[in-house]
């Protein structure tokens, strides 16, 4: 019908063109308006569940909480309304020789701040995407609107799109409501095929994925309202409409979660494990034996790691609304590593709690269960640390992909810290093996033979008299007593 209307108007336009140029221009404008109205009427009648727009568009989709999206497929010019009247210039959308179709959009936000509509590479994520964002200047009440290519959380308008020479045109912003006190209107037009766009060059008219955002501030803070919807521009229907009300806490919580887990599993858990493995560092080189300072260091590092990991885990439970069912996820677009990070993270935290309980219930050094406890506690401790490191690296990848964090912010400190600890561990391991080979250190019994005791034995032996054996025996007995006391204390 729209095509017929345009065709029927063509002879009149030709006649008007023969009369005067002014009449031809008026007739052409009339034809465009008539074609747009006819297309809008057809789209609305074909849409079935398509809502009625009070701004002249073919369809309206309610986005919850007072927000709504209005759209029309077809027609070279957008409908006349308070928002489109603020555009810098009316740009008829034509695409001669292509299958591109004009599409006109209007987002009605209940908040008096910035509003935005994005055509994302992946639905549910604002970056990367082609977006239109606008607001009213609070000082002058003038519209500020531009098209953006969003690649991170620091958007900057494209110069070409700001002058309406790119993929978006007829951009405008107005106050919603009769008195301008109920929200913000953001409107724009685009072609379904737009080579100037970066991430939405060719829209699938049967399923256009959109993200939308809104805030009560004109500055680019974390969205207060955000959602996604898939539009069928051929039928005028929508599906998958979602909305989230936030105040910026989630993004900050994600960063805090990552920092807490990085400190726990890359710094303090490995340091606690090294303190336990290399307790010979607390050996007394004067009297012999191992002082309890290694245990105090081990316990301090592990408690710090436990508290940090519990805090990070609590953030994931409370702020991220983690689903425990494998088939579900609270994330709008789960990352390919999301389930691995989630499930493995829960397993690691279970191990952390078991390790903490095992540390509190450790048997005495003289207990028959001590060797079995030591093997289990040590093995599970290293396994927990290793799995925790894996979870952190998976989190770093997700931090980059989902939160658009630069690699240098997370991968570099993770690799550097872990590398330093690995290097320290290798050096300590070589020193420990030398002590064990010389029978100066026995890990299972906490036996540590001081250099002073060795020197005493050598001096007595060199005297070549019968007192040598007695002196050495006495010193070894004294050494055994010291080791027994220090070990039993921890």
C-alpha positions in Angstrom: 0.0 0.0 0.0 2.8 2.4 0.7 4.3 1.7 -2.6 0.9 2.2 -4.3 0.4 5.5 -2.5 3.8 6.7 -3.7 3.2 5.5 -7.2 -0.2 7.2 -7.3 1.3 10.5 -6.1 4.0 10.4 -8.8 1.9 11.9 -11.7 0.9 14.8 -9.4 4.5 15.4 -8.5 5.5 15.3 -12.2 2.8 17.8 -13.0 3.8 20.1 -10.1 7.4 19.9 -11.2 6.3 21.1 -14.7 4.6 24.1 -13.1 7.1 25.5 -10.6 10.1 24.3 -8.6 8.4 25.4 -5.4 5.3 23.4 -6.1 7.5 20.4 -7.0 9.3 20.6 -3.6 6.0 20.9 -1.8 4.6 18.0 -3.7 7.7 15.9 -2.9 7.4 16.6 0.8 3.7 15.7 0.7 4.6 12.4 -1.1 7.2 11.5 1.6 4.8 12.3 4.4 2.0 10.2 2.8 4.4 7.3 2.2 5.6 7.4 5.8 2.1 7.5 7.2 1.0 4.6 5.0 4.0 2.5 5.9 3.5 3.2 9.6 -0.2 2.2 9.3 0.7 -1.0 7.5 3.5 -1.9 10.0 1.1 -1.3 13.0 -1.7 -3.4 11.5 0.8 -6.2 10.7 2.4 -6.1 14.1 -0.4 -7.7 16.0 0.8 -7.0 19.5 2.5 -3.8 18.5 1.5 -1.0 21.0 0.2 2.3 20.0 2.7 5.1 20.0 1.7 8.5 21.3 4.6 10.1 19.4 3.5 9.1 15.9 5.6 5.9 15.4 4.2 2.6 14.1 4.9 0.7 17.2 5.6 1.0 20.9 7.4 -1.5 23.2 7.1 -1.1 26.9 10.5 -1.6 28.6 9.1 -1.6 32.2 9.3 1.1 34.9 8.0 3.8 32.6 10.5 3.4 29.8 9.4 2.6 26.3 10.8 2.3 22.8 9.0 3.6 19.7 9.9 2.7 16.1 8.8 2.9 12.5 10.2 1.0 9.6 9.9 2.8 6.3 9.3 6.5 5.4 12.1 8.9 4.5 11.4 11.2 7.4 10.6 10.5 11.0 7.2 11.3 12.6 6.7 14.9 13.8 6.9 15.1 17.6 8.6 17.1 20.4 11.8 15.2 20.0 12.2 15.2 16.2 11.5 18.9 16.2 14.8 19.4 18.0 17.0 17.8 15.3 19.6 20.1 13.8 18.2 19.4 10.3 15.7 17.0 8.8 17.6 14.5 6.7 15.5 12.3 4.4 16.8 8.8 4.4 17.2 7.4 0.9 19.3 4.5 -0.3 19.1 4.3 -4.0 20.2 1.0 -5.5 20.2 -0.9 -2.3 17.9 -3.0 -0.1 18.4 -0.6 2.9 15.3 0.6 4.6 14.9 3.7 6.8 14.1 3.0 10.5 13.1 5.7 13.0 13.5 5.2 16.7 12.5 7.1 19.9 13.4 6.1 23.4 11.2 7.4 26.2 13.1 7.4 29.5 11.4 8.2 32.9 14.7 9.8 34.1 15.7 13.4 33.5 19.3 12.7 32.4 21.1 11.0 29.6 19.5 8.3 27.5 21.0 6.0 24.9 20.2 3.3 22.4 22.9 0.9 21.2 23.2 -1.6 18.4 25.7 -4.0 20.0 28.0 -6.7 18.7 26.4 -8.9 21.4 23.1 -8.2 23.0 23.3 -7.3 26.7 26.7 -5.6 26.4 27.0 -1.9 25.6 30.5 -2.4 24.3 31.4 -2.7 21.6 28.5 -1.1 19.8 27.2 1.7 17.7 25.1 4.0 19.9 23.2 7.2 20.0 23.4 9.0 23.4 21.8 12.4 24.2 20.7 14.6 27.1 19.4 18.1 27.7 22.0 20.6 28.9 20.9 21.5 32.4 22.1 25.1 32.0 20.7 25.9 28.6 18.1 23.2 28.1 19.5 22.7 24.7 19.8 19.1 23.3 23.2 17.4 23.3 23.2 14.3 21.2 25.6 12.4 19.1 26.3 9.0 17.7 29.1 7.0 19.3 31.3 4.0 18.6 31.6 2.4 22.0 34.7 0.4 22.7 35.2 1.0 26.4 33.6 2.8 29.4 35.0 6.2 28.2 32.8 7.1 25.2 33.7 9.9 22.9 31.5 11.1 20.0 32.4 10.4 16.5 33.0 13.7 14.6 31.3 12.4 11.5 28.2 11.2 13.3 28.0 14.4 15.4 27.5 16.3 12.1 25.0 13.7 11.0 27.1 12.4 8.1 27.5 8.9 9.4 25.2 6.0 10.2 22.7 7.9 12.4 20.7 11.0 11.5 17.8 13.1 12.6 19.1 12.9 16.2 17.2 14.9 18.8 16.5 15.2 22.6 13.5 16.6 24.3 11.9 16.6 27.7 9.2 14.0 28.1 5.7 14.9 29.3 3.5 18.0 28.8 5.4 20.0 31.4 8.8 18.5 30.6 9.2 17.1 34.1 8.6 13.4 33.6 11.7 12.2 31.7 13.8 12.4 28.5 13.0 11.6 24.9 15.9 10.5 22.6 15.1 10.1 18.9 17.2 9.3 15.7 16.9 7.6 12.4 19.2 5.2 10.5 19.2 2.9 7.5 19.1 -0.9 7.9 22.3 -1.0 5.9 24.8 1.5 7.1 28.4 1.1 5.9 29.5 3.9 8.2 28.5 1.9 11.3 31.2 -0.2 13.0 29.1 -3.0 14.6 25.7 -2.8 13.0 26.4 -2.3 9.3 23.5 -4.6 8.2 20.5 -5.0 10.5 18.5 -8.2 10.4 15.0 -6.7 10.2 13.4 -9.9 11.6 15.6 -9.6 14.7 17.4 -6.4 15.7 19.2 -6.5 19.0 19.1 -3.3 21.0 20.5 -2.2 24.3 19.2 0.9 26.0 20.4 2.9 29.0 19.1 5.8 31.1 20.3 8.0 34.0 19.0 10.9 36.0 22.4 12.7 35.5 23.7 14.4 32.4 27.3 13.1 33.1 28.4 9.7 31.9 28.1 7.7 35.1 27.2 4.0 35.4 23.7 3.5 34.1 20.9 3.7 36.5 18.5 1.9 34.2 19.6 -0.5 31.4 18.0 -3.2 29.4 17.9 -5.2 26.2 15.3 -6.0 23.6 15.0 -7.8 20.3 12.8 -6.1 17.7 11.1 -7.7 14.7 10.8 -4.7 12.4 8.9 -6.7 9.9 6.1 -7.6 12.2 6.4 -4.8 14.7 6.8 -7.1 17.7 9.5 -7.4 20.4 10.9 -10.2 22.5 13.4 -10.7 25.3 12.8 -7.3 26.8 14.9 -7.0 30.0 15.6 -4.2 32.4 18.0 -3.7 35.3 17.9 -0.9 37.8 21.4 -0.2 39.1 23.4 2.7 40.6 26.9 1.8 39.5 27.5 -0.6 42.3 27.8 -3.7 40.1 30.7 -2.5 38.1 32.6 -1.3 41.2 31.7 -4.6 42.9 33.2 -6.6 39.9 36.5 -4.7 40.2 36.5 -5.2 44.0 35.8 -8.9 43.6 38.7 -9.2 41.2 41.1 -7.3 43.4 40.1 -9.3 46.6 40.5 -12.7 44.8 43.8 -11.6 43.2 45.3 -10.7 46.6 44.0 -13.8 48.2 45.1 -16.4 45.7 48.1 -14.8 44.0 49.6 -13.2 47.1 48.6 -14.4 50.5 47.7 -18.1 50.0 51.0 -18.8 48.1 52.9 -16.9 50.8 51.3 -18.9 53.5 52.1 -22.1 51.7 55.7 -21.1 51.3 56.0 -20.2 54.9 54.9 -23.7 55.9 57.0 -25.5 53.3 60.1 -23.6 54.2 59.8 -23.5 58.0 63.5 -24.1 58.1 63.8 -20.3 57.6 62.8 -20.0 61.2 65.6 -22.3 62.3 67.6 -21.2 65.3 71.2 -21.0 64.2 72.5 -20.6 67.7 70.6 -23.2 69.8 69.2 -25.3 66.9 65.6 -26.2 66.4 62.8 -24.3 64.6 61.2 -21.4 66.2 57.4 -21.0 66.1 57.7 -17.8 64.1 57.1 -19.8 60.8 53.7 -20.9 62.1 52.7 -17.4 63.1 53.6 -16.2 59.6 51.8 -19.1 58.0 48.7 -18.5 60.1 48.7 -14.8 59.5 48.9 -15.1 55.7 46.2 -17.8 55.6 43.8 -15.8 57.8 44.3 -12.7 55.6 43.7 -14.8 52.4 40.7 -16.4 54.0 39.1 -13.1 54.9 39.9 -11.6 51.5 38.5 -14.6 49.6 35.3 -14.7 51.7 34.7 -11.0 51.1 35.2 -11.5 47.3 32.9 -14.6 47.4 30.2 -12.7 49.3 30.3 -9.9 46.7 29.7 -12.5 44.0 26.7 -14.0 45.9 25.0 -10.7 46.9 25.8 -8.2 44.1 26.1 -10.5 41.1 23.1 -12.6 42.0 24.9 -15.8 41.0 22.6 -18.7 39.9 23.6 -22.2 41.2 21.8 -24.1 38.4 24.1 -25.0 35.5 21.4 -24.1 33.0 20.9 -20.6 34.3 23.0 -17.5 34.7 22.3 -14.0 36.0 24.6 -12.5 33.4 22.7 -11.2 30.4 25.2 -12.7 28.1 27.3 -15.3 29.8 30.9 -15.5 28.8 32.2 -18.8 27.4 34.3 -19.1 30.6 31.5 -18.0 32.9 30.4 -21.4 34.1 34.0 -22.6 34.6 34.8 -19.5 36.7 31.6 -19.9 38.7 31.7 -23.6 39.4 35.5 -23.8 39.9 35.2 -20.8 42.2 32.7 -22.5 44.4 34.8 -25.6 44.6 37.9 -23.6 45.6 36.0 -21.7 48.3 34.8 -25.1 49.7 38.4 -26.2 49.9 39.4 -23.0 51.6 36.8 -23.6 54.3 38.0 -27.2 54.8 41.6 -26.1 55.0 40.8 -23.5 57.6 38.9 -26.1 59.7 41.8 -28.6 59.3 44.2 -26.0 60.5 42.2 -25.5 63.7 41.9 -29.2 64.3 45.5 -30.2 63.7 46.9 -33.0 66.0 50.0 -32.6 68.0 53.4 -33.5 66.6 53.5 -36.6 68.7 50.0 -37.8 67.6 49.7 -41.0 65.5 47.4 -39.0 63.1 50.0 -36.2 62.6 51.6 -37.7 59.4 48.2 -38.4 57.8 46.9 -35.0 58.7 50.1 -33.3 57.5 49.9 -35.1 54.1 46.2 -34.2 53.6 46.5 -30.6 54.8 49.6 -30.0 52.7 48.1 -31.7 49.6 44.8 -30.0 49.8 46.5 -26.7 50.5 48.6 -26.8 47.3 45.6 -28.0 45.3 43.5 -25.2 46.6 46.2 -22.6 45.8 46.7 -24.0 42.3 43.0 -24.1 41.4 42.6 -20.6 42.9 45.3 -19.3 40.6 43.4 -20.9 37.6 40.2 -19.2 38.7 42.0 -15.9 38.9 43.4 -16.2 35.4 39.9 -17.1 34.1 38.6 -14.0 35.9 41.2 -11.8 34.3 40.0 -12.9 30.9 36.4 -12.2 31.8 37.4 -8.9 33.3 38.9 -7.9 29.9 36.1 -9.3 27.8 33.0 -8.3 29.9 34.2 -5.3 31.8 36.5 -3.9 29.0 39.4 -3.7 31.4 42.8 -3.3 29.8 45.0 -6.4 30.0 47.7 -4.3 31.7 45.4 -3.6 34.6 44.9 -7.2 35.7 47.1 -9.6 33.7 50.4 -7.7 34.3 50.2 -7.5 38.2 48.9 -11.1 38.3 51.8 -12.4 36.2 54.4 -10.3 38.0 53.3 -11.2 41.5 53.0 -14.9 40.7 56.4 -14.8 38.9 58.1 -13.3 41.9 56.7 -15.9 44.2 57.6 -18.7 41.9 61.1 -17.4 41.6 61.4 -17.1 45.4 59.9 -20.6 45.8 62.5 -22.1 43.4 65.4 -20.5 45.2 64.1 -21.6 48.6 63.5 -25.1 47.3 67.2 -25.4 46.3 68.4 -24.2 49.7 66.0 -26.6 51.5 67.2 -29.6 49.5 70.8 -28.8 50.4 69.9 -28.7 54.1 68.1 -32.0 53.8 71.0 -33.6 51.9 73.3 -32.6 54.7 70.8 -34.0 57.3 70.5 -30.6 58.9 66.7 -30.4 58.3 63.9 -33.0 58.5 60.5 -31.6 57.5 58.4 -34.3 59.0 59.8 -34.0 62.5 60.8 -30.3 62.3 64.4 -31.4 63.1 66.8 -28.6 62.4 70.6 -28.9 63.1 72.2 -25.5 63.7 75.5 -24.5 62.2 76.7 -23.8 65.7 76.1 -27.4 66.7 77.9 -28.7 63.7 80.9 -26.5 64.5 80.9 -27.7 68.1 80.9 -31.3 66.9 83.8 -30.7 64.6 85.9 -28.9 67.3 85.3 -31.8 69.8 86.1 -34.4 67.1 89.3 -32.6 66.2 90.6 -32.8 69.8 90.9 -36.6 69.2 90.1 -37.6 72.8 87.4 -39.8 74.2 85.3 -36.8 75.2 84.4 -36.2 71.6 81.6 -38.7 71.5 80.2 -37.5 74.8 80.2 -33.9 73.8 78.5 -34.6 70.5 75.9 -36.8 72.1 75.1 -34.2 74.6 74.7 -31.5 72.0 72.5 -33.7 69.9 70.3 -34.5 72.9 70.0 -30.9 73.7 69.1 -30.2 70.0 66.4 -32.9 70.1 64.8 -31.3 73.1 64.8 -27.9 71.6 63.2 -29.3 68.4 60.6 -31.2 70.3 59.5 -28.1 72.3 59.3 -25.8 69.3 57.5 -28.3 67.1 55.0 -29.4 69.7 54.1 -25.7 70.3 52.8 -25.4 66.7 
